[in-house]
Amino acid sequence: MEQLQAQHLRLLSHVESRYKRSLMDEINWEARLLAIRGARGVGKTTMLLQHIKETYGTDPTIALYASLDHLYFSRHSLIDLAEEFHKKGGKCLCFDEVHKYEGWSREIKNIYDGFPDLQIIFTGSSLLNILNAEADLSRRCVSYNMQGLSFREYLLFKEDISFPVLSLEELLQHPLSVSENVLKVCKPLKYFDSYLHEGYYPFFLEKNIDYLTQVQKVVSLILEIELPQLGNVDIANVRKLRSLLSVVSSGVPFTVDISKMAQTAELNRNTIVTYLAHLNRAKLLNLLYSDAQNLKRMQKPDKIYMENCNLLHALSLTNVETGTERETFFVNQLAYHHQVEYAKQGDFLIDRTYTIEVGGQSKDGKQIADIPNAFIAADGIEYALGNKIPLWLFGFLY
């Protein structure tokens, strides 16, 4: 255990608590069994270390961080560690990247049942299926999903400009006053393009790093390791999935023709539908449906987007189309806490209540003129004008 304690102390000595993700304030850190899932690179480890340092200090005998790809676990089990840690008075055991440990769910369940005064926090891939894992933890575990940085968080982390989180209702009901409050502090359009290119993942905080190359590495790790391991994807089809992502990132959002996609990817129709679902869970794609509650229509998505704009720029084989970038940003920021559906009139239906048309500053809203609760998310404007709201302002929702 000494090796893990040394790693714990080394990592905590480098972690900073100056900037924190908004999710920090949403998590019930008192839960006995707590899971934080998310795509590679979004900052799960940093947030976990910040919580340990802020709550318990650096003493590894009270709270211990353990990455499950550590060599310690080649000879020891999670239960071995829990027993030794508990005997020495440990209170909180934090397992990072549990998907790298075979049989993790069964052992965590045994630790939970066998040590009732021990808190367990674990992180894992967005592909991690707690409900259908080997041991069903869903009734015991409080689970949270972590997304990449919002535009609001990017301004905080990159420019040290702080704003509160907005609710969607506040944004839609008082868009002018909300946009005025932001513009009193900064010019958001000065930073918006940089966020769309290189601001979703916290990699920009690291020095001497090629940001888009790092994003490409994340994609490769998801395709080559996580999808075969956690999604039962045939490793022989990884190249085809990579090609499929390039097609999606290089085009415009389109009405999906599964048969044509299957032919292009050289896969059968059912395999394409399954793989699209895996890519969605892996946070590489966002799949939109025109009626998310209609099971027949959920057999295939109506539109496909890359999960975020940084993926667009990292994977596209051509210049990214402006309209695609705008819609990708909007879907990404809204889908985190809201239901986003493909709308027959306008572009998107949010929470089955609000219709949103996304476009440039000249967008006139004729398509949504007769629809109640309809708004325009317009790129390139600073202030809200009537039902026309700055697109960047939808990046303040988390």
C-alpha positions in Angstrom: 0.0 0.0 0.0 3.0 2.3 0.5 3.3 2.6 -3.3 -0.2 3.9 -3.6 0.3 6.3 -0.7 3.3 7.7 -2.4 1.4 8.2 -5.7 -1.4 9.8 -3.7 0.9 12.3 -2.0 2.7 13.1 -5.3 -0.5 13.8 -7.2 -2.1 15.9 -4.4 1.1 18.0 -4.2 0.5 19.1 -7.8 -3.3 19.5 -7.8 -4.7 23.1 -7.6 -8.0 24.1 -6.2 -8.3 27.5 -7.6 -10.7 26.6 -10.4 -13.4 23.9 -9.9 -16.0 22.4 -12.2 -19.6 23.3 -11.6 -20.3 19.6 -11.1 -18.4 19.8 -7.8 -21.3 21.7 -6.2 -23.9 19.2 -7.6 -22.4 16.0 -6.3 -23.6 14.5 -3.0 -20.2 13.8 -1.6 -21.7 12.2 1.5 -23.0 9.2 -0.4 -21.4 6.0 0.7 -21.0 4.7 -2.8 -20.4 7.4 -5.4 -19.6 7.0 -9.2 -18.4 9.7 -11.6 -18.5 8.7 -15.2 -17.2 10.7 -18.2 -15.2 10.6 -21.4 -11.4 10.5 -21.3 -9.8 13.9 -20.8 -12.8 15.8 -19.3 -11.2 16.2 -15.8 -12.6 13.4 -13.6 -9.2 12.7 -11.9 -8.5 16.3 -11.2 -11.9 16.9 -9.6 -11.6 13.7 -7.5 -8.1 14.9 -6.2 -9.5 18.4 -5.5 -12.3 16.8 -3.4 -9.8 14.6 -1.4 -7.5 17.5 -0.7 -10.3 19.9 0.2 -12.2 17.5 2.4 -9.5 15.3 4.0 -6.2 17.1 3.5 -3.3 15.0 2.2 -3.1 12.2 4.8 -3.3 8.9 2.8 -4.3 7.0 5.9 -7.6 8.8 6.0 -8.5 9.2 2.3 -6.6 7.3 -0.4 -6.5 7.8 -4.1 -5.7 4.7 -6.2 -5.6 4.5 -10.0 -6.6 1.0 -11.0 -3.9 0.8 -13.7 -1.2 0.9 -11.0 1.1 -2.1 -10.8 0.0 -2.7 -7.2 -3.2 -4.3 -8.6 -1.3 -6.9 -10.6 -0.7 -8.7 -7.3 -3.4 -7.3 -5.0 -7.2 -7.1 -5.2 -9.4 -4.1 -4.4 -10.6 -6.1 -1.3 -7.0 -6.6 -0.2 -6.5 -2.8 -0.3 -9.8 -2.1 1.4 -9.0 -4.5 4.3 -5.6 -3.0 5.0 -6.8 0.6 4.6 -9.8 0.0 6.9 -7.6 -1.7 9.6 -5.5 1.5 9.8 -8.5 3.8 10.2 -9.2 4.8 6.6 -12.4 6.6 5.9 -12.6 7.2 2.1 -11.3 5.0 -0.6 -11.1 6.5 -4.1 -10.7 4.3 -7.1 -9.8 6.0 -10.4 -10.6 4.4 -13.8 -12.3 1.3 -12.5 -12.9 0.0 -16.0 -9.3 -1.0 -16.2 -9.8 -3.6 -13.4 -11.5 -6.8 -14.4 -14.4 -7.7 -12.0 -14.4 -4.2 -10.5 -18.2 -4.1 -9.8 -18.2 -7.4 -7.9 -15.4 -6.4 -5.6 -16.7 -2.9 -5.0 -20.1 -4.5 -4.0 -18.2 -6.7 -1.5 -16.3 -3.8 -0.1 -19.6 -1.8 0.2 -21.3 -4.7 2.0 -18.3 -5.7 4.2 -17.2 -2.3 5.4 -20.3 -0.2 6.2 -18.3 2.7 7.7 -16.1 3.1 4.6 -17.0 5.5 1.8 -16.1 4.4 -1.8 -15.8 6.9 -4.7 -14.9 5.6 -8.1 -14.5 7.1 -11.6 -14.8 5.4 -14.9 -15.4 5.7 -18.6 -18.7 7.1 -19.9 -19.2 3.6 -21.4 -19.3 2.1 -17.9 -22.7 0.4 -17.3 -23.3 0.3 -13.6 -26.8 -1.1 -14.0 -25.8 -4.1 -16.1 -22.3 -4.7 -14.6 -21.4 -8.1 -13.2 -22.7 -7.0 -9.8 -25.7 -4.6 -9.9 -24.6 -1.5 -8.1 -27.5 0.7 -9.3 -29.5 0.4 -6.0 -26.5 1.2 -3.9 -24.6 3.8 -6.0 -25.2 7.5 -6.6 -24.0 8.2 -10.1 -23.0 11.4 -11.9 -21.9 12.1 -15.5 -19.2 14.5 -16.2 -19.0 16.5 -19.5 -16.2 18.7 -20.9 -16.0 22.4 -20.1 -18.9 24.7 -20.9 -18.1 28.0 -22.5 -18.7 29.6 -19.0 -16.1 27.2 -17.4 -13.7 27.9 -20.2 -13.8 31.6 -19.5 -13.1 30.8 -15.8 -10.2 28.3 -16.4 -8.6 30.1 -19.4 -9.2 33.8 -18.7 -10.0 33.9 -15.0 -13.4 35.4 -15.7 -16.1 34.1 -13.4 -19.9 34.0 -14.0 -22.7 32.1 -12.3 -24.4 29.1 -13.9 -27.7 30.1 -15.6 -30.9 28.0 -15.7 -32.5 27.6 -19.1 -35.6 29.3 -17.9 -33.7 32.3 -16.7 -31.8 32.6 -20.0 -35.0 32.4 -22.1 -37.1 34.7 -19.9 -34.5 37.4 -19.3 -32.0 37.1 -22.2 -31.3 40.8 -22.5 -30.5 41.4 -18.9 -28.4 38.3 -18.7 -26.4 39.2 -21.9 -25.9 42.7 -20.5 -24.5 41.4 -17.3 -21.9 39.3 -19.1 -21.0 42.2 -21.5 -20.3 44.4 -18.5 -17.4 42.1 -17.6 -16.0 40.9 -20.9 -16.5 40.6 -24.7 -17.5 36.9 -25.0 -17.2 36.9 -28.8 -13.5 37.6 -28.3 -13.1 34.1 -26.8 -15.9 32.1 -28.4 -14.1 30.9 -31.5 -11.1 29.8 -29.4 -13.4 27.7 -27.2 -15.0 26.1 -30.2 -11.6 25.1 -31.5 -9.6 24.3 -28.4 -11.6 24.8 -25.2 -13.8 21.8 -24.4 -11.1 19.6 -22.8 -8.9 21.1 -20.1 -5.7 20.1 -22.1 -5.1 23.8 -22.8 -4.0 24.2 -19.2 -1.0 22.0 -19.9 2.1 23.7 -21.3 3.8 22.8 -24.6 0.9 20.5 -25.8 -0.5 20.2 -29.3 -4.2 20.4 -28.4 -5.9 18.9 -31.4 -3.3 16.1 -31.5 -4.2 15.3 -27.9 -7.9 15.2 -28.8 -7.1 12.7 -31.6 -5.2 10.6 -29.0 -8.3 10.5 -26.8 -10.4 9.4 -29.7 -7.9 6.6 -30.6 -7.9 5.3 -27.0 -11.7 5.2 -26.9 -11.9 3.4 -30.3 -9.0 1.0 -29.8 -9.3 0.2 -26.0 -12.6 1.3 -24.4 -15.0 0.3 -27.1 -13.6 -3.2 -27.6 -13.3 -3.7 -23.8 -16.6 -2.1 -22.6 -18.8 -2.2 -25.8 -17.8 -5.6 -27.3 -16.8 -3.8 -30.5 -14.8 -6.1 -32.8 -11.3 -4.7 -32.9 -11.3 -5.4 -36.6 -14.0 -2.8 -37.1 -12.1 0.0 -35.3 -10.8 1.4 -38.6 -14.3 1.5 -40.0 -15.5 3.4 -37.0 -12.7 5.9 -37.4 -13.7 6.4 -41.0 -17.3 6.8 -39.9 -16.3 9.6 -37.5 -14.4 11.3 -40.2 -17.4 11.3 -42.5 -19.7 12.7 -39.8 -17.1 15.4 -38.8 -16.5 16.4 -42.4 -20.1 16.8 -43.4 -23.2 18.7 -42.4 -25.8 17.2 -40.0 -28.1 15.1 -42.2 -31.2 13.0 -42.1 -29.7 9.6 -41.4 -29.8 6.8 -44.0 -28.7 3.7 -42.1 -28.5 1.5 -45.2 -26.2 4.0 -47.0 -24.0 4.4 -43.9 -23.8 0.6 -43.6 -22.7 0.3 -47.2 -20.1 3.1 -46.8 -18.7 1.5 -43.6 -18.9 -2.0 -44.9 -21.0 -3.1 -42.0 -24.5 -4.6 -41.8 -27.4 -2.4 -40.8 -27.9 -3.8 -37.2 -24.2 -3.4 -36.5 -24.2 0.2 -37.6 -27.2 1.0 -35.3 -25.4 -0.8 -32.4 -22.1 1.0 -33.0 -23.7 4.4 -33.3 -25.2 3.8 -29.8 -21.8 2.9 -28.5 -20.2 6.0 -30.0 -23.0 8.0 -28.4 -22.3 6.5 -25.0 -18.6 7.0 -25.5 -19.2 10.7 -25.9 -17.9 10.8 -29.5 -21.3 11.4 -31.1 -24.6 13.0 -30.2 -27.6 11.2 -31.7 -30.9 13.2 -32.1 -34.4 11.7 -32.5 -37.5 13.5 -33.6 -39.5 11.7 -30.9 -37.3 10.3 -28.1 -40.2 8.6 -26.5 -41.3 6.6 -29.5 -39.4 3.3 -29.5 -40.0 2.6 -33.2 -38.4 5.9 -34.1 -35.4 5.2 -31.8 -34.3 2.4 -34.0 -32.3 4.9 -35.8 -31.4 8.6 -35.1 -32.8 11.4 -37.2 -29.6 13.5 -37.0 -26.0 12.8 -36.0 -23.6 15.3 -34.6 -20.1 15.1 -33.2 -20.3 15.3 -29.4 -18.4 18.6 -29.3 -16.9 21.2 -31.6 -13.3 20.3 -30.7 -13.8 16.8 -32.1 -15.1 18.4 -35.2 -11.9 20.4 -35.7 -9.7 17.5 -34.7 -11.2 14.9 -37.0 -12.6 16.7 -40.0 -10.8 16.1 -43.3 -12.1 19.5 -44.6 -12.8 23.0 -43.2 -15.6 22.8 -40.7 -18.9 24.1 -42.0 -20.0 27.1 -39.9 -23.6 25.9 -39.6 -22.5 22.5 -38.4 -20.2 24.1 -35.8 -23.1 26.2 -34.5 -25.5 23.3 -34.2 -22.9 21.0 -32.7 -22.1 23.6 -30.0 -25.8 24.1 -29.2 -26.6 20.4 -28.9 -23.6 19.7 -26.8 -24.3 22.5 -24.2 -28.1 21.7 -24.0 -28.0 17.9 -24.0 -26.0 17.8 -20.7 -29.0 18.7 -18.5 -31.9 18.8 -21.0 -33.7 16.6 -23.5 -32.9 17.7 -27.0 -34.9 16.4 -30.0 -34.8 17.0 -33.7 -37.7 19.4 -34.5 -39.8 19.3 -37.7 -40.2 23.1 -37.5 -37.1 25.0 -36.3 -34.0 23.0 -35.5 -34.4 21.7 -32.0 -37.1 20.9 -29.4 -35.9 21.3 -25.9 -37.6 19.5 -23.0 -40.7 19.2 -25.3 -41.4 22.9 -24.6 -39.0 25.2 -26.4 -38.3 25.4 -30.1 -34.9 26.7 -31.1 -33.7 27.8 -34.5 -29.9 28.1 -34.7 -28.2 30.4 -37.3 -26.2 33.5 -38.0 -26.9 37.1 -37.0 -29.1 37.6 -40.1 -31.5 34.7 -39.2 -35.0 36.1 -39.3 -37.1 33.3 -37.6 -39.7 32.9 -40.3 -39.7 29.2 -39.9 -40.7 29.5 -36.2 -43.0 32.6 -36.5 -46.2 30.8 -35.5 -44.7 28.5 -32.9 -45.2 29.3 -29.2 -42.0 29.3 -27.0 -39.8 29.7 -30.0 -36.4 31.4 -30.0 -33.4 32.0 -32.3 -29.9 31.1 -31.1 -27.9 33.6 -33.2 -24.2 33.5 -33.7 -22.2 36.7 -34.0 -24.4 38.9 -31.8 -23.6 40.3 -28.4 -27.1 41.3 -27.0 -30.4 39.5 -27.0 -33.0 41.2 -29.2 -36.6 40.0 -28.6 -36.6 36.2 -29.1 -33.1 36.3 -30.8 -30.6 35.2 -28.2 -26.7 35.1 -28.6 -25.6 31.6 -29.3 -22.7 31.9 -26.9 -25.0 32.5 -24.0 -26.2 28.9 -24.2 -22.7 28.0 -23.0 -23.5 29.3 -19.5 -25.9 26.5 -18.6 -23.4 24.5 -16.5 
